[in-house]
């Protein structure tokens, strides 16, 4: 039978277990209702397992794996994860940690999140990159995986959702993204002027969406706690999901911080950043001016496009 969550919390691993096991049905093209008929589970129970409201037991992993035709290796791994979820600390002390583990991607967790606070110190995150910007990182070796534009689009489209969109049955959750960067990140360094111009134009477009907030750290702020760190804080509506911090290396290695003690320095860094950020209007102005310099670098260029762009910058700063 399904189990209650330990301490009322669904860890990232518990959520990955639900995603993996209930994902086996998609290979057979079954709905949750069809799977329920085959394993004898109610639709309500499967829905709770799917959303990690309940914790999946080893017996349920075996039952679902059997009807879905999952491989013995997949079932065995998920049974171990279900067993470990009872008391991860005790499990690791007895069994060690030298065994295969379930994995998940940032895109998986973003799909559950209601808010992302992204602090980018070196390069812009995958979520907002244009293809040419990411391709430049790939060519230089600073990134190793292709940019999944379909997954990126699925997340970004949630930034423009209105109340009617949210109310539709089966609609994804509305998302708010707050991106924080230093002024130096607007000056280039990735690809040529065209690549950076396209990338900054993407940021300008995203800034028009109700769910996107762009902030630039004041270049004259001096030293501050957390300076130079890049990380993403993911927050969730569900009380059973704790906030998590994602740390990514340029080569795609992911470290997830779930405990309050691990998250605390990053929460503190965000509080400090609030004190050194330029205003939303000033940040928009800096972004627009940097984009203009890349598009039209000649200082004595008095083209109509340049004048219209400058007027737009002034209008936004005055709102």
C-alpha positions in Angstrom: 0.0 0.0 0.0 1.1 3.6 -0.5 2.9 5.2 2.4 2.7 8.6 4.0 5.5 11.0 3.4 8.3 11.0 6.0 8.0 14.1 8.1 5.4 15.3 5.6 8.1 16.1 3.0 8.6 14.7 -0.5 12.3 14.9 -1.3 13.6 15.3 -4.8 14.4 11.6 -4.9 10.8 10.6 -3.8 9.5 12.9 -6.6 11.9 11.3 -9.1 10.7 7.9 -8.0 7.1 8.8 -8.7 8.0 10.4 -12.1 10.1 7.3 -13.1 7.6 4.6 -12.1 4.5 6.3 -13.4 6.4 7.3 -16.5 6.7 3.6 -17.4 3.1 3.7 -18.5 3.9 6.3 -21.2 6.0 3.7 -23.1 2.8 1.6 -23.4 0.7 4.6 -24.2 -1.6 4.2 -21.2 -3.4 6.8 -19.2 -3.4 6.8 -15.4 -6.9 5.4 -15.5 -5.9 2.5 -17.8 -2.9 1.7 -15.6 -5.1 1.8 -12.5 -7.4 -0.9 -14.0 -4.4 -3.2 -14.7 -2.9 -2.9 -11.2 -6.1 -2.5 -9.2 -5.3 1.0 -8.0 -8.0 3.8 -7.9 -7.5 6.9 -9.9 -7.3 9.0 -6.7 -4.5 6.8 -5.4 -2.5 7.0 -8.7 -3.0 10.8 -8.8 -1.6 11.1 -5.3 1.3 8.9 -6.1 1.9 10.9 -9.3 2.0 14.2 -7.4 4.1 12.7 -4.5 1.3 13.3 -2.1 1.9 9.7 -1.0 5.2 7.8 -1.0 5.4 4.8 -3.3 6.0 1.4 -1.5 8.4 -1.3 -2.9 5.4 -3.5 -3.6 3.7 -0.8 -5.7 6.9 -0.3 -7.7 7.0 -4.1 -8.4 3.3 -4.2 -9.4 3.5 -1.2 -11.7 6.8 -2.4 -13.2 5.3 -5.9 -13.9 2.3 -4.7 -15.9 4.3 -2.0 -17.7 7.1 -4.5 -18.7 9.9 -2.4 -17.1 13.3 -4.1 -17.1 14.4 -6.0 -14.0 17.3 -3.5 -13.6 14.8 -0.5 -13.6 12.5 -2.2 -11.1 15.3 -3.2 -8.8 16.7 0.4 -8.7 13.3 1.9 -8.0 12.6 -0.7 -5.2 15.9 0.4 -3.6 14.9 4.0 -3.8 11.5 3.2 -2.3 13.2 1.4 0.6 15.8 4.1 1.1 13.0 6.8 1.3 11.9 5.4 4.7 15.2 6.6 6.4 17.9 7.7 4.0 20.5 8.2 6.7 20.1 4.7 8.1 19.9 3.2 4.7 23.2 4.8 3.7 24.9 3.7 6.9 23.9 0.1 6.3 24.2 -0.2 2.5 26.7 2.6 1.7 26.2 5.0 -1.2 28.1 3.1 -3.9 25.0 2.1 -5.9 23.1 3.5 -8.9 20.7 6.3 -8.0 17.8 7.8 -9.8 18.6 11.0 -11.6 16.6 14.1 -12.5 17.2 17.2 -14.5 16.7 20.9 -13.7 13.9 20.9 -16.3 12.1 18.2 -14.2 12.2 20.3 -11.1 11.4 23.5 -12.9 8.2 21.9 -14.1 7.1 21.7 -10.4 8.4 25.1 -9.3 6.4 28.3 -8.9 9.4 30.6 -8.6 13.0 30.6 -9.7 15.6 33.0 -8.4 18.6 32.7 -10.7 21.9 34.4 -9.8 24.2 34.2 -12.8 27.8 35.5 -12.3 29.7 34.1 -15.2 27.3 33.1 -18.1 23.5 33.3 -18.5 21.5 30.2 -17.6 20.1 27.8 -20.1 16.6 28.9 -19.4 17.1 32.3 -21.1 19.8 31.4 -23.7 19.3 31.8 -27.4 20.7 29.0 -29.5 23.7 31.0 -30.8 24.8 31.9 -27.3 24.6 28.3 -26.1 26.4 27.1 -29.3 29.3 29.4 -28.5 29.6 27.8 -25.1 29.5 24.4 -26.7 32.3 25.3 -29.1 34.5 26.6 -26.3 33.9 23.6 -24.1 32.1 25.7 -21.5 28.9 23.5 -22.0 28.7 19.9 -23.1 25.0 19.3 -23.7 22.8 20.6 -26.5 20.2 23.2 -25.5 16.8 21.5 -25.3 14.7 24.2 -26.9 11.4 22.3 -26.4 11.9 22.0 -22.7 13.1 25.6 -22.5 9.9 26.7 -24.3 7.7 24.7 -21.9 9.1 26.6 -19.0 9.2 30.0 -20.6 5.6 29.9 -21.8 4.5 29.8 -18.1 5.9 33.3 -17.6 3.1 34.9 -19.7 0.1 33.0 -18.3 -2.9 34.9 -17.1 -5.7 34.0 -14.7 -7.7 32.3 -17.5 -4.7 30.2 -18.6 -4.1 29.0 -15.0 -7.8 28.1 -14.6 -7.9 25.8 -17.5 -8.0 22.1 -16.5 -4.6 20.4 -16.8 -2.9 23.8 -17.2 0.7 24.1 -15.9 1.4 26.3 -12.9 2.2 30.0 -13.4 5.9 30.7 -13.0 7.8 33.7 -11.8 11.5 34.0 -12.7 13.9 36.5 -11.2 17.2 36.8 -12.9 20.1 38.6 -11.2 23.3 39.4 -13.1 26.4 41.7 -12.7 26.8 44.6 -15.1 29.8 42.8 -16.6 27.5 40.1 -18.0 25.9 42.6 -20.2 29.1 43.7 -21.8 29.8 40.5 -23.8 32.4 37.9 -23.5 30.4 35.1 -25.2 30.7 35.0 -29.0 30.8 38.2 -31.1 28.7 41.3 -31.0 25.9 39.6 -33.0 25.6 36.7 -30.6 25.4 39.0 -27.6 23.0 41.4 -29.3 20.7 38.5 -30.0 21.0 37.3 -26.4 20.3 40.7 -24.9 17.3 41.1 -27.2 16.0 37.8 -25.8 16.3 39.2 -22.3 14.5 42.4 -23.4 11.6 40.3 -24.8 11.4 38.2 -21.6 11.3 41.4 -19.5 8.0 42.3 -21.1 6.4 39.2 -19.7 4.6 39.5 -16.3 6.4 36.5 -14.8 9.9 37.7 -15.5 12.0 40.1 -13.4 15.5 41.3 -14.3 17.9 42.8 -11.9 21.5 44.1 -12.3 23.9 44.3 -9.4 25.3 47.8 -8.9 28.8 47.8 -10.3 29.9 50.3 -7.5 28.5 48.2 -4.7 31.9 46.9 -3.6 32.4 43.5 -2.0 29.4 41.7 -0.5 28.5 38.3 0.8 28.0 35.7 -1.9 29.8 37.8 -4.6 30.9 35.6 -7.5 28.5 32.7 -6.7 26.1 31.4 -9.3 23.0 29.4 -8.2 19.3 28.9 -8.6 16.8 28.9 -5.8 13.7 27.0 -6.7 10.5 27.5 -4.7 7.2 25.6 -4.7 3.6 26.1 -3.7 3.2 22.7 -2.2 4.1 22.7 1.5 5.4 19.1 1.1 8.1 20.4 -1.3 11.0 22.2 0.4 12.8 24.9 -1.5 16.0 23.7 -3.2 19.2 25.2 -4.4 20.8 24.1 -7.6 24.5 24.6 -8.2 25.7 23.9 -11.7 29.2 23.8 -13.1 29.9 25.0 -16.7 30.2 21.3 -17.6 26.7 20.4 -16.4 27.4 18.8 -13.1 24.5 19.3 -10.8 24.5 19.6 -7.0 21.1 19.9 -5.2 20.9 21.3 -1.7 17.6 20.4 0.1 18.2 20.8 3.8 17.5 24.1 5.6 21.1 24.2 6.8 22.5 23.8 3.2 20.1 26.4 1.8 20.7 29.0 4.5 23.9 30.6 3.0 22.1 31.1 -0.3 19.0 32.6 1.4 21.4 35.0 3.1 23.1 35.8 -0.2 19.7 36.7 -1.8 19.0 39.1 1.1 22.3 40.7 0.6 21.8 41.0 -3.1 18.5 42.9 -2.5 20.6 45.6 -1.0 23.1 46.0 -3.9 20.7 45.6 -6.8 19.8 48.5 -9.1 16.2 49.3 -9.3 14.0 47.5 -11.9 13.9 50.6 -14.0 17.7 51.2 -13.9 18.3 47.5 -14.7 16.0 47.8 -17.7 17.9 50.9 -18.8 21.3 49.2 -18.5 20.0 46.2 -20.5 18.6 48.4 -23.3 21.7 50.5 -23.5 24.0 47.5 -23.7 21.8 46.0 -26.4 21.9 49.3 -28.3 25.7 49.5 -28.2 25.9 46.0 -29.7 23.4 46.7 -32.4 24.6 50.1 -33.3 28.1 50.6 -31.9 29.0 53.9 -33.7 28.8 56.8 -31.2 27.8 59.4 -33.9 25.0 57.2 -35.4 21.8 59.3 -35.5 19.7 56.7 -37.2 15.9 56.7 -36.6 16.1 53.2 -35.1 18.7 54.4 -32.6 16.6 57.4 -31.6 13.5 55.3 -31.2 15.4 52.8 -29.1 16.7 55.6 -26.9 13.2 57.0 -26.5 12.0 53.5 -25.4 14.7 53.4 -22.8 13.8 56.8 -21.5 10.1 55.9 -21.4 10.7 52.6 -19.5 13.0 54.4 -17.0 10.3 56.9 -16.3 7.5 54.4 -15.7 
